[in-house]
Amino acid sequence: AQSLKSFIELLTTLPTEEIDAHLPRHDFSRSIDDVFRDGTLAASLRAIESQTDDARATVQAIAKAIRARYETSSE
């Protein structure tokens, strides 16, 4: 992914089996750290990756954390 927006889009379209394969290796948080150089966000995502066995809930939590860090309100 070349942007965080495309990262979220790709993440939310992955099949559950693929998500389950990536979570134990902390691939999503590692990508954020390595590609986007955001260690703070990566640490947050690492904690999310470790919290649940529900792949879809984890993906939604990751997407929410990314949006919360980078999207601004329209106010």
Secondary structure as the mmCIF struct_conf table of DSSP 4:
data_model
#
loop_
_struct_conf.conf_type_id
_struct_conf.id
_struct_conf.beg_label_comp_id
_struct_conf.beg_label_asym_id
_struct_conf.beg_label_seq_id
_struct_conf.end_label_comp_id
_struct_conf.end_label_asym_id
_struct_conf.end_label_seq_id
BEND BEND1 SER A 3 SER A 3
HELX_RH_AL_P HELX_RH_AL_P1 LEU A 4 THR A 13
BEND BEND2 LEU A 14 LEU A 14
HELX_RH_AL_P HELX_RH_AL_P2 THR A 16 HIS A 22
HELX_RH_3T_P HELX_RH_3T_P1 LEU A 23 ARG A 25
TURN_TY1_P TURN_TY1_P1 HIS A 26 HIS A 26
HELX_RH_AL_P HELX_RH_AL_P3 ASP A 27 PHE A 36
HELX_RH_AL_P HELX_RH_AL_P4 GLY A 39 GLN A 51
BEND BEND3 ASP A 53 ASP A 53
HELX_RH_AL_P HELX_RH_AL_P5 ALA A 55 TYR A 70
#
